[in-house]
Amino acid sequence: MGEISLTYKDVAFFLIGINILLGILFGLFPLIVGKKFGNGKFGTIGFFASLVGGGLLGIIASFPAAFIFTWYILRSSQTSAPETVSSEAESPAEA
């Protein structure tokens, strides 16, 4: 068996690749939630923020970016949802 030798450059590229994959994985959450709740713009921005953050800082940046964008998408969809008012409550004395 031959010796396996890795340089620091090889290890760095391997770790950056793993971190980018984690960024893609975490970025899928805001992307899917954004498409589902009709806020694809912030879903796409959240995906790319997680991807770039994952490549640069790893899980330290990709997970918070995905969490913040997913939270914002869910929060904005709840506040923009129209309230349904029953017609019985609007006109109580029609008879």
N, C-alpha and C positions, 0 to 999 in steps of 0.2 A: 504494500500500500504506500502510495506517495503522500507526502505531507501536503496539507492544505494551508495555504497562507493567505491571509486577508490583509489588505492595507487599510489605513484609516479612511482613505477615499472610498474604497469598496463598502466599508461599513456605513459610511455617511450616506452613500447612494441607496443602500438597502433600507436604512432607517427613514430616509426621505420618502422612498417608495411606499413603505408601510404606512407612514403618516398621511400620505396623499390618499391611499386606499381608505384609511379611517375617515378622512375628510369627505370623501365621496359617500361613504356609508352614512355618516352623520348628516351630510347635506341632502340626502334623499328625503329625510323627514320634512324639512320645510318645503321642499319641492313638491312632494306628494300632497301635503296638507294645503299648500297654496293653490295647486291645481284643483283640489277637491272643493275648496271653499271660495273659489273664484277670485283669488288674489295671486295670480301667477307671477306678477311682477316681483313681489317680495319673496315668493318662493324661489324664483330663479336667483335673485340677489343673495338669498340665504344659502343656496346651494354653492354658489361661487365663493361666498365669504368663507364657508366651511372648507371648501377645497383649497383655497389659498392659505387660509389659516392653518389647515392641516399640514400643508407642505412646509410652511415656515416655522410654526411653533408646535405642531403636533396636536395632541388631544387637548392641550391647554387652551388653544384658540378655536379648534373646530367644534368641540362640544358646546361651549358657551354661545358661539355664533349660531349654531343650529337651534339651540334652545331659545335664544332671544328672538330669532325670526319666526320660529314656530309659535311661540307665545304671542308675538305681535299679530300674526295672521289670525290666530284663534280669537284674540281679544278684539280685533277690528271687525271680525265677522259677527261677533255677538253684539257689538254696539250698532252695527249698520243693519241688523235684521229688523224688519218692520214688525211692529206689534200688531197682533190681530185682536180686534175688538168685536165682540159678538153684537149682532144687530139687536138683540133683545135688550142689552144694556143701554143702547142709544135712545130708544123710544119706548119707555115703559108704559105709557098710557095711550095706546092706539085704539082700544076697544070702546 
